[in-house]
Amino acid sequence: MSKRTFWTTALMVMAGVAFPLYAQGTANSPEARNEIIKWSIIAASFPLGIAAAFGALGQGKAIAAAAEAIARNPSATGDIRGALLIGLVLIESLVIYVLLISLILFFVLPFGSLVAK
């Protein structure tokens, strides 16, 4: 593992650990509520952007590899196409799971935790 990869991963982990600290409020004031909503939106948008970017890169790499494999061996087109579709479905399902988690972070935390009593 290179130094750049290590430090990038370490920075991402530290940022992920820090988001919940800023998303929690102690007071039930409108300012605290706005602060929670703001940080919840930020915390929900970063994982979605990262998952969409890497999902698109993975899909592009898979399609390029499948096109190259079909060009090398046209008789195996059906098998390659089947494996490609299963791989693309799995990549897309991971991005959809991140979307679901981001929506939970966005809607459940800020609007469900500070309901007027």
Secondary structure, DSSP 8 states (H G I E B T S, - for coil): --HHHHHHHHHHHHHHHHHHHHH--SS-SHHHHHHHHHHHHHHHHHHHHHHHHHHHHHHHHHHHHHHHHHHH-GGGHHHHHHHHHHHHHHHHHHHHHHHHHHHHHHHHHHHHHS---
